[in-house]
Amino acid sequence: MSSAFELTRVSVVRPGKILLSNITWSVEVGERWIVLGPNGAGKSTLMQVVGATMFPSSGTADVLGHRLGEVDVFDLRTRIGHTGTAIAERIPPHETVRDAVMSAAYAVLGRWQERYEDIDGTRADQIMGELGITTLADRTFGTLSEGERKRTLIARALMTDPEMLLLDEPGAGLDLGAREDLLASLEVLSEADGAPVLVMVSHHVEEIPRGFTHVLMLREGQVVAQGPLSETLTAKTLGRTFGMRLDLTVDDGRYGARRAAYGHRAG
């Protein structure tokens, strides 16, 4: 299997609203994608299709070698890691970070009566170490800062060794320091041997970690541009995506953007 997923002319339509329109997108094993777009662009809907939690209204979606509509999605979903606010809201505040990570092995939120093996604890400790949160292991989830929670959720999503990891706006709500800690963790993850395919949703080019390879840009449910990051992310495509003229800078693999000065034409 060379393709992690392949969407062909996918549309998602709800009464009175087209959420996605005619999306064709293929992601190969080993790639790291950033999905950029303003609010309402369809980014979260797209992640639900890729994550096998929403079926397209039309078109085909092949995920990890299986076509949606022809496969048991409950089995398929165990091969995909997710992070997002919905998961964070369901973790008991009294749960320790180590337990919050380890309980993913049994697909539960909150320790109950499940029995864990030594290999589960070893795996949880390894992941927390790689993400730089070992010191949080005995802290309770309810005492964590927003940035610490985000990294804990990523560790939990990695616990089952997924083939694909979907990160839905992991930088949302973080201050500068917490964002930089998160990006450092993602950069380490993106370069690790055997790392899953990474797809990260964001509104901001400043949140693109080093090591990411490709970009998909959405506006009003349609693709503006897609392809290798260094070739596709330009001031022109970014401006079309967000509906304004923008200047784009790149410094040591990190991106920045701001509104172009009055009278200046973004290149």
DRENPA-602976 format. One record per residue (C-alpha): residue in one letter; residue number from 0; x, z, y. Coordinates in Angstrom, 3 decimals, padded with zeros to 6 digits. Last residue first. Layout:
DRENPA-602976
<atom code="A" pos="NUM" xx="X" zz="Z" yy="Y"/>
...
end
This chain:
DRENPA-602976
<atom code="G" pos="266" xx="004.301" zz="-005.115" yy="038.073"/>
<atom code="A" pos="265" xx="001.887" zz="-003.062" yy="040.166"/>
<atom code="R" pos="264" xx="001.110" zz="-004.768" yy="043.469"/>
<atom code="H" pos="263" xx="001.728" zz="-002.538" yy="046.470"/>
<atom code="G" pos="262" xx="-000.686" zz="-002.715" yy="049.408"/>
<atom code="Y" pos="261" xx="-001.643" zz="000.926" yy="049.083"/>
<atom code="A" pos="260" xx="000.858" zz="002.712" yy="046.841"/>
<atom code="A" pos="259" xx="000.337" zz="002.323" yy="043.105"/>
<atom code="R" pos="258" xx="-001.449" zz="005.200" yy="041.413"/>
<atom code="R" pos="257" xx="000.876" zz="007.187" yy="039.197"/>
<atom code="A" pos="256" xx="002.399" zz="006.868" yy="035.761"/>
<atom code="G" pos="255" xx="005.170" zz="008.496" yy="033.720"/>
<atom code="Y" pos="254" xx="006.712" zz="007.697" yy="030.358"/>
<atom code="R" pos="253" xx="009.393" zz="009.410" yy="028.292"/>
<atom code="G" pos="252" xx="012.024" zz="007.484" yy="026.306"/>
<atom code="D" pos="251" xx="014.930" zz="008.565" yy="028.489"/>
<atom code="D" pos="250" xx="013.058" zz="007.727" yy="031.679"/>
<atom code="V" pos="249" xx="010.240" zz="005.170" yy="031.722"/>
<atom code="T" pos="248" xx="008.132" zz="004.524" yy="034.817"/>
<atom code="L" pos="247" xx="004.727" zz="002.945" yy="035.320"/>
<atom code="D" pos="246" xx="003.111" zz="002.189" yy="038.687"/>
<atom code="L" pos="245" xx="-000.647" zz="001.865" yy="038.605"/>
<atom code="R" pos="244" xx="-003.367" zz="-000.373" yy="040.020"/>
<atom code="M" pos="243" xx="-006.754" zz="000.879" yy="038.928"/>
<atom code="G" pos="242" xx="-009.305" zz="000.414" yy="036.166"/>
<atom code="F" pos="241" xx="-007.817" zz="002.772" yy="033.586"/>
<atom code="T" pos="240" xx="-007.142" zz="000.214" yy="030.847"/>
<atom code="R" pos="239" xx="-006.498" zz="-002.689" yy="033.210"/>
<atom code="G" pos="238" xx="-003.947" zz="-000.593" yy="035.095"/>
<atom code="L" pos="237" xx="-002.232" zz="000.406" yy="031.853"/>
<atom code="T" pos="236" xx="-002.044" zz="-003.243" yy="030.793"/>
<atom code="K" pos="235" xx="-000.474" zz="-004.264" yy="034.125"/>
<atom code="A" pos="234" xx="001.852" zz="-001.272" yy="034.485"/>
<atom code="T" pos="233" xx="003.162" zz="-002.031" yy="031.014"/>
<atom code="L" pos="232" xx="002.626" zz="-000.524" yy="027.571"/>
<atom code="T" pos="231" xx="002.723" zz="-003.516" yy="025.235"/>
<atom code="E" pos="230" xx="006.414" zz="-004.336" yy="024.831"/>
<atom code="S" pos="229" xx="007.989" zz="-000.886" yy="024.465"/>
<atom code="L" pos="228" xx="004.966" zz="000.463" yy="022.586"/>
<atom code="P" pos="227" xx="004.785" zz="-002.259" yy="019.954"/>
<atom code="G" pos="226" xx="001.248" zz="-003.679" yy="019.797"/>
<atom code="Q" pos="225" xx="-002.201" zz="-003.312" yy="021.277"/>
<atom code="A" pos="224" xx="-003.983" zz="-004.366" yy="024.448"/>
<atom code="V" pos="223" xx="-007.348" zz="-003.980" yy="026.195"/>
<atom code="V" pos="222" xx="-009.296" zz="-003.243" yy="023.014"/>
<atom code="Q" pos="221" xx="-012.991" zz="-002.653" yy="023.596"/>
<atom code="G" pos="220" xx="-015.195" zz="000.435" yy="023.585"/>
<atom code="E" pos="219" xx="-015.446" zz="000.703" yy="027.360"/>
<atom code="R" pos="218" xx="-011.653" zz="000.614" yy="027.757"/>
<atom code="L" pos="217" xx="-009.130" zz="001.032" yy="024.975"/>
<atom code="M" pos="216" xx="-005.341" zz="000.754" yy="024.711"/>
<atom code="L" pos="215" xx="-003.590" zz="000.808" yy="021.336"/>
<atom code="V" pos="214" xx="000.108" zz="001.726" yy="021.378"/>
<atom code="H" pos="213" xx="002.986" zz="001.460" yy="018.922"/>
<atom code="T" pos="212" xx="006.292" zz="003.107" yy="017.950"/>
<atom code="F" pos="211" xx="006.192" zz="006.810" yy="018.655"/>
<atom code="G" pos="210" xx="009.671" zz="008.319" yy="018.364"/>
<atom code="R" pos="209" xx="009.625" zz="010.027" yy="021.740"/>
<atom code="P" pos="208" xx="006.302" zz="011.722" yy="022.294"/>
<atom code="I" pos="207" xx="003.614" zz="010.140" yy="024.497"/>
<atom code="E" pos="206" xx="002.089" zz="012.950" yy="026.572"/>
<atom code="E" pos="205" xx="003.250" zz="011.600" yy="029.955"/>
<atom code="V" pos="204" xx="001.273" zz="008.434" yy="029.169"/>
<atom code="H" pos="203" xx="-001.901" zz="010.477" yy="029.700"/>
<atom code="H" pos="202" xx="-005.453" zz="010.129" yy="028.391"/>
<atom code="S" pos="201" xx="-004.433" zz="010.863" yy="024.805"/>
<atom code="V" pos="200" xx="-005.206" zz="010.121" yy="021.170"/>
<atom code="M" pos="199" xx="-002.473" zz="010.424" yy="018.537"/>
<atom code="V" pos="198" xx="-002.157" zz="008.448" yy="015.312"/>
<atom code="L" pos="197" xx="000.670" zz="009.501" yy="012.995"/>
<atom code="V" pos="196" xx="001.352" zz="007.988" yy="009.568"/>
<atom code="P" pos="195" xx="002.618" zz="010.849" yy="007.476"/>
<atom code="A" pos="194" xx="006.216" zz="012.107" yy="007.573"/>
<atom code="G" pos="193" xx="008.252" zz="011.354" yy="004.444"/>
<atom code="D" pos="192" xx="011.555" zz="011.883" yy="006.193"/>
<atom code="A" pos="191" xx="011.067" zz="013.584" yy="009.533"/>
<atom code="E" pos="190" xx="011.428" zz="011.556" yy="012.752"/>
<atom code="S" pos="189" xx="007.792" zz="011.735" yy="013.852"/>
<atom code="L" pos="188" xx="007.638" zz="015.433" yy="012.995"/>
<atom code="V" pos="187" xx="010.618" zz="016.320" yy="015.190"/>
<atom code="E" pos="186" xx="009.090" zz="014.351" yy="018.068"/>
<atom code="L" pos="185" xx="005.751" zz="016.031" yy="017.463"/>
<atom code="S" pos="184" xx="007.325" zz="019.486" yy="017.733"/>
<atom code="A" pos="183" xx="009.110" zz="018.554" yy="020.958"/>
<atom code="L" pos="182" xx="005.846" zz="017.166" yy="022.303"/>
<atom code="L" pos="181" xx="004.098" zz="020.470" yy="021.621"/>
<atom code="D" pos="180" xx="006.820" zz="022.504" yy="023.322"/>
<atom code="E" pos="179" xx="006.672" zz="020.134" yy="026.314"/>
<atom code="R" pos="178" xx="002.907" zz="020.526" yy="026.543"/>
<atom code="A" pos="177" xx="003.181" zz="024.310" yy="026.358"/>
<atom code="G" pos="176" xx="005.666" zz="024.335" yy="029.226"/>
<atom code="L" pos="175" xx="003.615" zz="021.997" yy="031.413"/>
<atom code="D" pos="174" xx="000.291" zz="023.783" yy="030.890"/>
<atom code="L" pos="173" xx="-001.953" zz="022.738" yy="028.036"/>
<atom code="G" pos="172" xx="-005.670" zz="022.012" yy="028.355"/>
<atom code="A" pos="171" xx="-005.591" zz="018.742" yy="026.424"/>
<atom code="G" pos="170" xx="-002.202" zz="018.046" yy="024.826"/>
<atom code="P" pos="169" xx="-003.538" zz="017.677" yy="021.278"/>
<atom code="E" pos="168" xx="-005.945" zz="014.918" yy="022.409"/>
<atom code="D" pos="167" xx="-007.205" zz="014.020" yy="018.921"/>
<atom code="L" pos="166" xx="-004.232" zz="014.071" yy="016.563"/>
<atom code="L" pos="165" xx="-004.928" zz="012.138" yy="013.361"/>
<atom code="L" pos="164" xx="-002.419" zz="012.665" yy="010.537"/>
<atom code="M" pos="163" xx="-002.170" zz="010.176" yy="007.660"/>
<atom code="E" pos="162" xx="-000.811" zz="010.482" yy="004.140"/>
<atom code="P" pos="161" xx="-001.590" zz="014.172" yy="004.114"/>
<atom code="D" pos="160" xx="000.835" zz="016.796" yy="002.724"/>
<atom code="T" pos="159" xx="-001.925" zz="019.384" yy="002.183"/>
<atom code="M" pos="158" xx="-000.376" zz="021.798" yy="004.697"/>
<atom code="L" pos="157" xx="000.127" zz="019.136" yy="007.384"/>
<atom code="A" pos="156" xx="-003.267" zz="019.740" yy="009.034"/>
<atom code="R" pos="155" xx="-002.561" zz="023.481" yy="009.083"/>
<atom code="A" pos="154" xx="000.772" zz="022.920" yy="010.816"/>
<atom code="I" pos="153" xx="-000.942" zz="020.679" yy="013.373"/>
<atom code="L" pos="152" xx="-003.580" zz="023.352" yy="013.971"/>
<atom code="T" pos="151" xx="-000.867" zz="025.980" yy="014.462"/>
<atom code="R" pos="150" xx="000.828" zz="023.724" yy="017.014"/>
<atom code="K" pos="149" xx="-002.401" zz="023.436" yy="018.995"/>
<atom code="R" pos="148" xx="-003.060" zz="027.171" yy="018.773"/>
<atom code="E" pos="147" xx="000.380" zz="027.972" yy="020.162"/>
<atom code="G" pos="146" xx="-000.267" zz="025.653" yy="023.104"/>
<atom code="E" pos="145" xx="-003.626" zz="027.273" yy="023.827"/>
<atom code="S" pos="144" xx="-002.089" zz="030.744" yy="023.743"/>
<atom code="L" pos="143" xx="-002.528" zz="032.772" yy="020.591"/>
<atom code="T" pos="142" xx="-004.244" zz="036.164" yy="020.342"/>
<atom code="G" pos="141" xx="-007.345" zz="034.892" yy="018.514"/>
<atom code="F" pos="140" xx="-005.246" zz="033.281" yy="015.810"/>
<atom code="T" pos="139" xx="-003.772" zz="036.592" yy="014.755"/>
<atom code="R" pos="138" xx="-000.002" zz="036.945" yy="014.896"/>
<atom code="D" pos="137" xx="001.814" zz="037.435" yy="011.586"/>
<atom code="A" pos="136" xx="003.234" zz="033.892" yy="011.361"/>
<atom code="L" pos="135" xx="003.838" zz="033.461" yy="015.115"/>
<atom code="T" pos="134" xx="007.629" zz="033.791" yy="014.863"/>
<atom code="T" pos="133" xx="007.653" zz="030.884" yy="012.417"/>
<atom code="I" pos="132" xx="006.117" zz="028.628" yy="015.076"/>
<atom code="G" pos="131" xx="008.899" zz="026.079" yy="015.599"/>
<atom code="L" pos="130" xx="007.117" zz="023.077" yy="014.108"/>
<atom code="E" pos="129" xx="009.627" zz="022.663" yy="011.274"/>
<atom code="G" pos="128" xx="009.581" zz="026.399" yy="010.603"/>
<atom code="M" pos="127" xx="005.794" zz="026.500" yy="010.463"/>
<atom code="I" pos="126" xx="005.893" zz="023.648" yy="007.957"/>
<atom code="Q" pos="125" xx="008.406" zz="025.381" yy="005.707"/>
<atom code="D" pos="124" xx="006.590" zz="028.719" yy="005.841"/>
<atom code="A" pos="123" xx="003.303" zz="027.072" yy="004.839"/>
<atom code="R" pos="122" xx="004.966" zz="025.238" yy="001.925"/>
<atom code="T" pos="121" xx="006.643" zz="028.407" yy="000.685"/>
<atom code="G" pos="120" xx="003.374" zz="030.309" yy="000.878"/>
<atom code="D" pos="119" xx="001.575" zz="027.639" yy="-001.115"/>
<atom code="I" pos="118" xx="004.407" zz="027.419" yy="-003.665"/>
<atom code="D" pos="117" xx="004.103" zz="031.152" yy="-004.281"/>
<atom code="E" pos="116" xx="000.549" zz="030.606" yy="-005.487"/>
<atom code="Y" pos="115" xx="-002.595" zz="031.484" yy="-003.582"/>
<atom code="R" pos="114" xx="-005.746" zz="033.028" yy="-004.977"/>
<atom code="E" pos="113" xx="-009.062" zz="032.385" yy="-003.209"/>
<atom code="Q" pos="112" xx="-011.209" zz="035.409" yy="-002.485"/>
<atom code="W" pos="111" xx="-011.909" zz="034.893" yy="001.227"/>
<atom code="R" pos="110" xx="-009.320" zz="033.787" yy="003.771"/>
<atom code="G" pos="109" xx="-010.830" zz="032.024" yy="006.775"/>
<atom code="L" pos="108" xx="-011.358" zz="028.298" yy="007.166"/>
<atom code="V" pos="107" xx="-011.382" zz="026.653" yy="003.761"/>
<atom code="A" pos="106" xx="-009.960" zz="023.393" yy="002.429"/>
<atom code="Y" pos="105" xx="-008.172" zz="025.188" yy="-000.417"/>
<atom code="A" pos="104" xx="-004.653" zz="024.185" yy="000.679"/>
<atom code="A" pos="103" xx="-005.906" zz="024.506" yy="004.270"/>
<atom code="S" pos="102" xx="-005.894" zz="028.271" yy="003.667"/>
<atom code="M" pos="101" xx="-002.101" zz="028.261" yy="004.112"/>
<atom code="V" pos="100" xx="-002.124" zz="027.357" yy="007.805"/>
<atom code="A" pos="99" xx="-004.768" zz="029.848" yy="008.910"/>
<atom code="D" pos="98" xx="-003.213" zz="032.400" yy="006.551"/>
<atom code="R" pos="97" xx="000.196" zz="032.060" yy="008.213"/>
<atom code="V" pos="96" xx="-001.379" zz="032.178" yy="011.669"/>
<atom code="T" pos="95" xx="-003.174" zz="035.395" yy="010.841"/>
<atom code="E" pos="94" xx="-006.976" zz="035.328" yy="010.834"/>
<atom code="H" pos="93" xx="-008.624" zz="037.832" yy="013.213"/>
<atom code="P" pos="92" xx="-009.919" zz="035.060" yy="015.516"/>
<atom code="P" pos="91" xx="-011.708" zz="033.397" yy="012.573"/>
<atom code="I" pos="90" xx="-010.908" zz="029.637" yy="012.540"/>
<atom code="R" pos="89" xx="-014.100" zz="027.669" yy="013.264"/>
<atom code="E" pos="88" xx="-013.470" zz="026.978" yy="016.967"/>
<atom code="A" pos="87" xx="-010.012" zz="025.616" yy="016.194"/>
<atom code="I" pos="86" xx="-011.484" zz="023.053" yy="013.800"/>
<atom code="A" pos="85" xx="-013.910" zz="021.673" yy="016.384"/>
<atom code="T" pos="84" xx="-011.147" zz="021.653" yy="019.028"/>
<atom code="G" pos="83" xx="-009.164" zz="019.019" yy="017.167"/>
<atom code="T" pos="82" xx="-006.548" zz="018.364" yy="014.526"/>
<atom code="H" pos="81" xx="-007.054" zz="016.214" yy="011.456"/>
<atom code="G" pos="80" xx="-005.107" zz="015.496" yy="008.262"/>
<atom code="I" pos="79" xx="-006.177" zz="012.677" yy="005.961"/>
<atom code="R" pos="78" xx="-005.746" zz="012.602" yy="002.175"/>
<atom code="T" pos="77" xx="-008.560" zz="015.104" yy="001.588"/>
<atom code="R" pos="76" xx="-010.839" zz="012.729" yy="003.543"/>
<atom code="L" pos="75" xx="-010.620" zz="010.114" yy="000.794"/>
<atom code="D" pos="74" xx="-012.026" zz="012.471" yy="-001.833"/>
<atom code="F" pos="73" xx="-015.049" zz="013.258" yy="000.328"/>
<atom code="V" pos="72" xx="-015.316" zz="009.587" yy="001.300"/>
<atom code="D" pos="71" xx="-016.171" zz="008.553" yy="-002.251"/>
<atom code="V" pos="70" xx="-015.480" zz="004.821" yy="-001.924"/>
<atom code="E" pos="69" xx="-017.404" zz="001.573" yy="-001.388"/>
<atom code="G" pos="68" xx="-019.001" zz="002.217" yy="001.997"/>
<atom code="L" pos="67" xx="-015.651" zz="002.604" yy="003.684"/>
<atom code="R" pos="66" xx="-013.163" zz="000.312" yy="001.987"/>
<atom code="H" pos="65" xx="-010.271" zz="001.934" yy="000.148"/>
<atom code="G" pos="64" xx="-006.512" zz="001.373" yy="000.383"/>
<atom code="L" pos="63" xx="-005.717" zz="004.281" yy="002.649"/>
<atom code="V" pos="62" xx="-008.621" zz="003.327" yy="004.948"/>
<atom code="D" pos="61" xx="-010.207" zz="-000.137" yy="004.905"/>
<atom code="A" pos="60" xx="-012.834" zz="-000.468" yy="007.644"/>
<atom code="T" pos="59" xx="-015.077" zz="-003.530" yy="007.707"/>
<atom code="G" pos="58" xx="-017.302" zz="-005.015" yy="010.408"/>
<atom code="S" pos="57" xx="-020.696" zz="-003.754" yy="011.526"/>
<atom code="S" pos="56" xx="-022.320" zz="-000.409" yy="012.310"/>
<atom code="P" pos="55" xx="-019.065" zz="001.267" yy="011.376"/>
<atom code="F" pos="54" xx="-019.184" zz="004.368" yy="009.173"/>
<atom code="M" pos="53" xx="-018.186" zz="007.734" yy="010.565"/>
<atom code="T" pos="52" xx="-016.191" zz="010.587" yy="008.974"/>
<atom code="A" pos="51" xx="-013.664" zz="008.327" yy="007.260"/>
<atom code="G" pos="50" xx="-010.788" zz="009.462" yy="009.528"/>
<atom code="V" pos="49" xx="-010.298" zz="005.924" yy="010.845"/>
<atom code="V" pos="48" xx="-014.006" zz="005.754" yy="011.727"/>
<atom code="Q" pos="47" xx="-013.945" zz="009.206" yy="013.324"/>
<atom code="M" pos="46" xx="-010.771" zz="008.326" yy="015.205"/>
<atom code="L" pos="45" xx="-012.481" zz="005.269" yy="016.710"/>
<atom code="T" pos="44" xx="-015.374" zz="007.424" yy="017.875"/>
<atom code="S" pos="43" xx="-012.869" zz="009.784" yy="019.527"/>
<atom code="K" pos="42" xx="-011.207" zz="006.909" yy="021.390"/>
<atom code="G" pos="41" xx="-014.388" zz="005.153" yy="022.489"/>
<atom code="A" pos="40" xx="-013.467" zz="004.530" yy="026.137"/>
<atom code="G" pos="39" xx="-015.822" zz="007.248" yy="027.379"/>
<atom code="N" pos="38" xx="-013.090" zz="009.191" yy="029.137"/>
<atom code="P" pos="37" xx="-010.149" zz="006.934" yy="029.955"/>
<atom code="G" pos="36" xx="-007.914" zz="005.208" yy="027.401"/>
<atom code="L" pos="35" xx="-004.772" zz="005.533" yy="025.335"/>
<atom code="V" pos="34" xx="-004.266" zz="005.571" yy="021.561"/>
<atom code="I" pos="33" xx="-000.665" zz="006.418" yy="020.570"/>
<atom code="W" pos="32" xx="000.565" zz="005.107" yy="017.249"/>
<atom code="R" pos="31" xx="003.417" zz="006.107" yy="014.941"/>
<atom code="E" pos="30" xx="004.245" zz="003.563" yy="012.225"/>
<atom code="G" pos="29" xx="005.776" zz="004.319" yy="008.829"/>
<atom code="V" pos="28" xx="002.875" zz="002.942" yy="006.775"/>
<atom code="E" pos="27" xx="001.242" zz="000.103" yy="008.682"/>
<atom code="V" pos="26" xx="-001.626" zz="000.278" yy="011.165"/>
<atom code="S" pos="25" xx="-004.093" zz="-002.593" yy="011.540"/>
<atom code="W" pos="24" xx="-006.617" zz="-002.984" yy="014.330"/>
<atom code="T" pos="23" xx="-009.583" zz="-005.304" yy="014.909"/>
<atom code="I" pos="22" xx="-012.256" zz="-003.722" yy="017.102"/>
<atom code="N" pos="21" xx="-015.370" zz="-005.829" yy="017.778"/>
<atom code="S" pos="20" xx="-017.145" zz="-003.418" yy="020.116"/>
<atom code="L" pos="19" xx="-017.013" zz="000.363" yy="019.891"/>
<atom code="L" pos="18" xx="-019.477" zz="002.847" yy="021.412"/>
<atom code="I" pos="17" xx="-022.221" zz="000.325" yy="022.225"/>
<atom code="K" pos="16" xx="-025.061" zz="002.393" yy="023.691"/>
<atom code="G" pos="15" xx="-028.858" zz="002.189" yy="023.985"/>
<atom code="P" pos="14" xx="-029.468" zz="003.533" yy="020.501"/>
<atom code="R" pos="13" xx="-026.064" zz="003.808" yy="018.816"/>
<atom code="V" pos="12" xx="-023.681" zz="001.007" yy="017.987"/>
<atom code="V" pos="11" xx="-020.270" zz="001.189" yy="016.329"/>
<atom code="S" pos="10" xx="-018.418" zz="-002.110" yy="016.027"/>
<atom code="V" pos="9" xx="-015.561" zz="-003.058" yy="013.736"/>
<atom code="R" pos="8" xx="-014.294" zz="-006.649" yy="013.790"/>
<atom code="T" pos="7" xx="-011.740" zz="-005.849" yy="011.070"/>
<atom code="L" pos="6" xx="-010.218" zz="-002.379" yy="010.833"/>
<atom code="E" pos="5" xx="-007.169" zz="-001.917" yy="008.640"/>
<atom code="F" pos="4" xx="-005.763" zz="001.393" yy="007.514"/>
<atom code="A" pos="3" xx="-002.525" zz="002.874" yy="006.241"/>
<atom code="S" pos="2" xx="-001.385" zz="-000.667" yy="005.513"/>
<atom code="S" pos="1" xx="001.626" zz="-001.187" yy="003.225"/>
<atom code="M" pos="0" xx="000.000" zz="000.000" yy="000.000"/>
end
